[in-house]
Amino acid sequence: MMFPRTGRLLRCALFACLVTLGAGLCETTVKRERNEATLGTAAANVAGNGNIGVFASFGGTYGGAGLHLAPAVGAQIGIGGLMQFSAQSAFSDFREVGPIEAHLQATLPGNDGLRLFGLGLSGDLYLSTANDTVSLGVDSSKSEYKPNICASLMADLDWISKFKNVPLKTYLLVSLADNPQVLFRYYQLAVAAGFEWKMYRHSIFADVGAGFYNEKKNKLNISGDGGFKQYYAWVMPGGRYRLFNRVSIMGGVKIAVFEKVNTKINDPLTPVPFALHVRSDIPLLFKETNTEAIRTLVFMEQEKQKNGAMARRGAIGGDEGSSFDFSLDTLGEDQSMLDFGEDEGQMKLRREEIQKRMDDIEKLLGETQDTGEPAVPPGKQDSNE
């Protein structure tokens, strides 16, 4: 399907992204979206009610079919606290539009919190623009484009919720679509796992996965396949870089480590030794959530501990018994600090309260260094009397 204005649309989309990037120059705090994942997986979390973001991705593969480029643009919006809708369109080799896809995802309660286990289910709609002249019932003299409805299951474990010194998040994705462009030709099953080491702004990750294909009955294979006879496995190391504390840019290299793919004539599955993937996520309307507010507090606490460790050891001879515990447990004594709404005024008040608590810590640390006596952290005086 040819689209003569594809170039103009891409230029407009690029201009919009640049304008948004410019707006992000003045950002001073990290804007981390709740449903961030790796390139090869998806998060069980959803974006959060009213949060709106746009994204652009670029993929390039080189294999038996030569060089293939697949840029794409899309957007997402949070619906309520437990759902999100996203859609995107690719521009195959900058000449054709497709595939076009839309996803409606729901997750378990606890989405607005730093939960250990998350589970999500997505309904996926794909419109392939690949030429289909081989399916049964299709007129071979013209192409037909039919929508395909699939489903995806995603699960993740956010280890920092239990072990604050382990900012690791692991992902699992099981989907009935591995390559949307050939859904008319194959039943598909995609399985992927991701491991992401999150830092305050950036992160590194590694994905592993496999794709399985079962050819449907068609004019070239009347009986179809008896099972998933074609498959391949891959790995993809990569990382996330945050630009202006707002724009998330991910890059990774997907490498095929094993494959059993037919190379017969008219079989669209061709070996792909490696592929380059880049994706940029830009939050347009962002409302900070409990999930990422707590994660930020953990990172802030760790940074405070690193900066103050040498000072404490020098002032009190390395007496670790004088250190005090300001952590999520301390914050847990005052849950009102975390149970905030989406109102901007409440968010500002919450930030001021958090900053005041941090100032109290620095003051107590200074008193400890001056007197050599252990300081009593905020909220602990009554229990020590």
C-alpha positions in Angstrom: 0.0 0.0 0.0 1.8 3.1 -1.2 1.4 6.4 0.7 2.6 9.4 -1.3 2.7 11.8 1.7 4.7 9.5 4.0 7.8 11.8 3.8 5.8 14.9 4.7 4.1 13.1 7.7 7.5 11.9 8.9 8.9 15.5 8.8 5.9 16.8 10.7 6.3 14.1 13.3 10.0 14.9 13.6 9.3 18.6 14.0 6.8 17.9 16.8 9.3 15.7 18.6 12.0 18.5 18.4 9.5 21.1 19.8 8.8 18.7 22.7 12.5 18.2 23.2 13.0 21.9 23.4 10.3 22.2 26.0 12.1 19.6 28.1 15.3 21.7 28.4 13.9 23.5 31.5 13.1 20.3 33.4 15.0 19.8 36.6 13.4 16.6 38.0 13.3 13.2 36.3 10.0 12.4 34.7 9.9 8.6 34.7 6.9 6.9 33.2 5.2 4.2 35.2 5.0 1.7 32.4 8.6 1.9 31.2 10.1 -1.4 30.0 12.8 -2.7 27.8 12.9 -2.8 24.0 12.0 -6.5 23.7 9.4 -6.7 26.5 6.5 -4.8 28.0 5.6 -3.7 31.5 2.6 -4.9 33.4 2.1 -1.4 34.8 0.0 1.1 32.9 0.6 4.8 32.3 -1.8 6.2 35.0 -5.0 8.2 34.6 -4.7 11.1 32.2 -1.0 10.6 31.4 -0.3 11.1 27.7 2.9 10.4 25.9 4.2 10.0 22.4 7.0 7.8 21.1 9.0 7.2 18.0 11.1 4.1 17.2 13.5 3.1 14.5 14.4 -0.4 13.6 16.9 -1.7 11.0 17.5 -5.3 10.0 20.0 -6.9 7.7 19.7 -10.5 6.5 18.8 -12.7 3.7 16.3 -10.1 2.4 18.9 -7.3 2.5 18.5 -4.1 4.5 15.1 -3.3 5.9 14.1 -0.2 7.8 11.0 0.2 10.0 10.5 3.6 11.6 7.3 4.0 13.6 5.5 6.7 15.6 2.7 6.3 18.2 1.0 7.6 21.3 -0.5 6.3 24.6 -2.9 7.5 27.2 -3.8 6.3 30.7 -7.4 5.4 31.3 -8.4 5.3 35.0 -5.9 3.7 37.3 -5.7 0.3 35.7 -5.9 0.7 31.9 -4.1 2.3 29.0 -4.6 2.6 25.3 -1.8 2.9 22.8 -1.5 2.9 19.0 1.3 3.2 16.5 2.0 3.0 12.8 5.2 1.9 11.1 6.5 3.2 7.8 8.2 0.2 6.1 11.4 1.4 4.3 9.9 4.9 4.3 7.6 3.8 1.4 4.6 2.0 2.8 2.4 2.5 5.9 2.1 -0.5 8.1 1.7 -2.4 10.1 -0.8 -0.3 12.1 -1.6 -1.6 15.6 -3.6 -0.7 18.6 -3.4 -2.1 22.2 -5.8 -1.9 25.2 -4.0 -3.1 28.3 -5.3 -3.7 31.8 -3.4 -4.5 35.0 -4.0 -5.8 38.5 -4.8 -3.4 41.4 -1.8 -1.9 43.1 -0.6 -0.2 39.9 -0.2 3.1 41.7 2.4 1.8 44.1 5.8 0.2 44.1 4.5 -3.3 44.0 6.7 -6.4 43.8 4.6 -8.4 41.3 2.6 -7.0 38.4 0.4 -8.8 35.9 -1.2 -7.3 32.8 -3.3 -8.5 29.9 -3.5 -6.7 26.5 -5.9 -7.0 23.6 -3.9 -6.3 20.4 -5.3 -5.3 17.0 -3.0 -5.4 13.9 -3.6 -4.3 10.4 -0.9 -5.7 8.2 -0.1 -4.1 4.9 1.8 -7.0 3.5 0.6 -8.3 0.2 -1.6 -11.4 0.8 -2.2 -13.3 -2.4 -1.8 -16.9 -1.0 -4.5 -17.2 1.8 -7.4 -19.5 1.0 -10.3 -17.6 -0.4 -8.2 -14.6 -1.5 -8.2 -13.5 -5.1 -4.6 -13.9 -6.3 -5.0 -11.0 -8.7 -5.3 -8.5 -5.9 -4.1 -8.0 -2.4 -6.3 -8.1 0.7 -5.6 -6.5 4.0 -7.4 -8.0 7.0 -7.2 -7.1 10.7 -5.8 -9.6 13.1 -6.8 -9.7 16.8 -4.4 -11.2 19.3 -3.6 -11.1 23.0 -0.5 -10.6 25.1 0.3 -11.4 28.7 3.0 -9.6 30.6 4.3 -10.0 34.2 7.1 -8.2 36.0 9.0 -8.2 39.4 10.2 -4.9 40.8 12.8 -6.0 43.3 13.5 -2.6 44.7 10.2 -2.7 46.4 11.6 -5.4 48.8 15.4 -4.8 48.5 16.2 -1.1 48.2 19.8 -1.8 47.2 18.7 -4.0 44.3 17.1 -1.7 41.6 16.5 -4.6 39.3 13.2 -5.1 37.4 12.5 -8.3 35.5 9.9 -8.7 32.8 8.1 -11.6 31.1 6.1 -11.2 27.8 4.0 -13.9 26.1 2.3 -12.8 22.9 0.4 -14.3 20.0 2.1 -11.9 17.6 5.8 -11.9 16.8 5.8 -10.4 13.3 2.5 -8.6 12.6 3.3 -8.4 8.9 2.9 -12.1 8.4 0.0 -12.9 10.7 -2.1 -13.7 7.7 0.4 -16.5 6.9 1.4 -18.0 10.3 0.1 -18.7 13.8 2.7 -17.1 16.0 3.9 -17.3 19.6 6.5 -14.9 21.0 8.1 -15.3 24.4 10.6 -12.8 25.9 12.2 -12.1 29.2 14.0 -8.8 30.2 16.3 -7.8 33.0 16.7 -4.1 33.7 19.1 -2.5 36.2 17.5 0.9 36.9 19.4 3.9 38.1 18.2 7.4 39.0 18.2 8.5 35.4 19.5 5.8 33.2 19.5 2.0 33.1 21.0 -1.0 31.3 19.1 -4.0 30.2 19.3 -7.4 28.5 16.5 -9.2 26.8 16.3 -12.8 25.6 13.4 -14.4 23.6 12.2 -16.7 21.0 9.6 -16.6 18.2 7.6 -19.7 17.0 5.7 -20.0 13.7 3.1 -22.4 12.5 2.1 -22.0 8.8 -1.6 -21.8 8.2 -3.3 -23.6 5.3 -2.8 -21.6 2.1 -2.5 -22.0 -1.6 1.2 -22.8 -1.4 0.8 -25.2 1.6 -2.7 -26.8 1.4 -2.3 -28.9 4.5 -0.5 -26.3 6.5 2.1 -27.2 9.2 1.4 -29.7 11.9 3.0 -27.5 14.6 5.4 -24.7 15.2 8.1 -26.0 12.9 9.9 -22.7 12.3 11.5 -20.8 15.2 14.4 -18.7 16.3 16.0 -17.5 19.5 17.6 -14.1 20.1 19.4 -11.9 22.7 19.3 -8.1 22.8 21.6 -6.0 25.1 20.9 -2.3 25.4 20.4 0.7 27.6 18.3 3.7 28.4 19.5 7.3 28.4 17.4 10.1 29.8 17.8 13.4 28.0 16.9 16.6 29.8 15.5 14.4 32.6 12.4 14.0 30.5 13.0 12.2 27.2 13.8 8.5 27.5 16.0 7.1 24.6 16.6 3.4 24.4 18.9 1.5 22.1 19.7 -2.2 21.6 21.1 -4.7 19.2 19.1 -7.8 18.6 21.2 -10.8 17.7 19.8 -14.2 16.5 21.6 -17.0 18.3 19.7 -19.9 16.9 17.1 -20.3 14.2 15.3 -23.0 12.2 13.7 -21.1 9.4 12.7 -22.3 5.9 14.3 -20.6 3.0 12.0 -22.0 0.4 10.6 -19.8 -2.4 7.6 -17.6 -1.3 8.3 -18.2 2.4 8.4 -14.7 4.0 10.4 -15.9 7.0 14.1 -15.2 6.1 17.1 -15.4 8.5 17.9 -12.1 10.2 21.3 -12.3 11.9 21.0 -9.0 13.7 18.9 -5.9 14.0 19.3 -2.4 15.5 16.4 -0.9 17.5 16.1 2.6 18.9 13.1 4.1 20.7 12.3 7.5 22.2 9.5 8.1 24.7 8.4 11.7 25.4 5.8 12.4 28.1 3.5 15.2 27.0 1.1 15.3 30.0 2.8 13.9 33.1 1.4 13.5 36.6 3.8 11.9 39.0 2.6 8.7 40.5 3.2 7.0 43.9 5.2 4.3 42.1 7.9 6.6 40.8 7.8 9.0 43.7 8.8 6.2 46.0 11.4 4.9 43.6 12.9 8.5 43.5 13.0 8.6 47.3 14.9 5.3 47.4 17.5 6.7 44.9 17.7 9.9 46.9 18.3 8.0 50.2 21.0 5.9 48.6 22.7 9.0 47.3 22.6 10.7 50.7 24.0 7.6 52.3 26.9 7.5 49.8 27.7 11.2 50.3 27.5 11.0 54.1 29.3 7.6 54.7 32.8 9.0 54.7 31.8 12.0 56.8 30.3 9.8 59.5 33.3 7.5 59.6 35.7 10.5 59.9 33.7 12.2 62.6 32.9 9.3 64.9 35.7 6.8 64.1 33.6 4.6 61.9 31.0 3.9 64.6 28.2 2.5 62.5 26.0 2.2 65.5 25.4 5.9 65.5 23.9 5.9 62.0 20.2 6.3 61.8 17.6 4.6 59.6 15.7 7.0 57.3 14.1 4.7 54.7 10.8 3.6 53.3 10.1 2.1 56.7 10.4 5.6 58.2 8.1 7.1 55.5 5.7 4.2 56.2 5.0 5.8 59.6 3.5 8.7 57.8 1.6 7.3 54.8 -0.1 10.6 54.2 3.2 11.7 52.5 2.7 9.1 49.9 -1.1 8.9 49.5 -1.4 12.0 47.4 -3.8 12.9 44.7 -3.1 14.2 41.2 -3.7 17.9 42.1 -0.7 20.1 41.3 -1.0 21.9 44.7 -0.9 18.6 46.6 2.1 17.5 44.6 3.9 20.7 45.4 3.1 20.3 49.1 4.3 16.7 49.1 7.6 17.7 47.5 8.1 20.4 50.2 7.4 17.9 52.9 9.9 15.5 51.4 12.5 18.2 51.1 11.9 19.3 54.7 12.5 15.7 55.9 15.7 15.6 53.9 16.8 18.9 55.5 16.1 17.5 58.9 18.3 14.5 58.1 21.2 16.8 57.1 20.8 18.8 60.3 20.8 15.7 62.4 23.9 14.5 60.6 25.6 17.8 61.3 24.7 17.5 65.0 26.1 14.0 65.1 29.4 15.1 63.7 29.7 18.1 66.1 28.9 16.3 69.3 30.0 12.7 68.6 26.7 11.5 70.0 24.1 9.6 67.9 21.3 11.8 66.6 17.7 10.7 66.9 15.9 10.7 63.6 12.6 12.5 63.0 9.7 10.5 64.4 11.8 8.3 66.7 12.0 10.6 69.8 8.9 9.1 71.5 10.2 5.6 71.1 13.5 6.4 72.7 12.2 8.2 75.7 
